[in-house]
Amino acid sequence: MNLKTVDVTTAEGTAETRDLPILDLAEFRAGKPGATEKLAAELRFACENIGFMAVRNHGVPQQLIDRIFAETERFHSLPMEGKLALKVNQNQRGYVQPGATLPKHSTYNKNTKYDSNETMVFATEFGPENPHAQAGKRFYAKNQWPDGLPGFRETVLEYMADITALGKQMLPIWALALDLNEDYFAPHFGETSYTYFRMAHYPPVAELGDNEFGLGAHADTGFMTFLPQTDVDGLEILDTEGVWFRPPKLYDCLLLNTGQFLERWSNGRFRATPHRVIPPKAQDRYSVACFVNPDFEPIATCLPTCHGPDNPPQYPDESYWDFYKWYMANTYPHYEEFHEGET
């Protein structure tokens, strides 16, 4: 793809704002006949042409969304010493300080400068009976939790649980959108499905340097990402013509986009949309992105409705664990500190 240059060197940027498709889940959640099929057609259009959309009447309480933003700000207000005590580990859980992220996997922009955001990362906590957790396999470890923030852990876990439940509730829509049986994805999203949660802070940057970003151009790693609207702009999306644009403010919606694992699973049919974040000039920006993904271990083969004699599979069969490990190693330079021989 040949990218078109867009000047985004100020906090406000010059990228235009465009509407996104909106999926209204009200009738679907009420069990109205035909609602799943209607949403599947809308989802299919959005995923094949844009990869980003908005979800209305999703059922996640606004009060919970407000609380998770407040907890994000509260965490990032901690002294740096306290945050560094939770430094991110090989299991991709913990604190990632500013200047520690560089998406090397991006094919949309040659990212050459470390991102300015800082983030705290949590993920699904697997029970002690899980054999991979018992064996110490990478990504199955416990979360790191800060001290001195009463209610923080409870709010994070509640928010992750609600978003995960929403993602799983929508699986029949995804399946029908890909011309599959409604229950096709259910076996891949069992009790050990993997949800990944980033609580990000974008400090103000008065003057951006060349090719400098709050978060460089990338596509998400997994199946689906949910992102509530922030008060401060910065998110930019790359269209199929190579032009960056900004989504509208939709405070009653969650933004929803697809990730690379689904793009590969669907043989490129559903687009993993590139996006980036321009940091604000004079104020702090907070963002909470929750990634709902399949179980780590099952092997995903090219979806039966996404290949044929004239459209052979483009990607190898692989587990989400294998792809996730590759993605993280090509996004976070701290993985160079860990021995490749480790599981």
Secondary structure, DSSP 4 states (H G I P E B T S, - for coil): -PPPP----SSS-SPPB----EEE-HHHHTT-TTHHHHHHHHHHHHHHHTSEEEEES----HHHHHHHHHHHHHHHTS-HHHHHTTB--TTS-EEE-TT----TT-SSS---S----EEEEEEPPPPTT-HHHHTT-TT-SPPP--SS-TTHHHHHHHHHHHHHHHHHHTHHHHHHHTT--TTTTGGGSSTTEEEEEEEEEE---SS--TT--SEEEE--SSSEEEEEPPSS--EEEE-TTS-EEBPPP-TTEEEEEE-HHHHHHTTTSS----EEEPPPSSS-EEEEEEEEEEESSSEEPPPGGG-BTTB---S--EEHHHHHHHHHHTT-GGGGGS-TT--
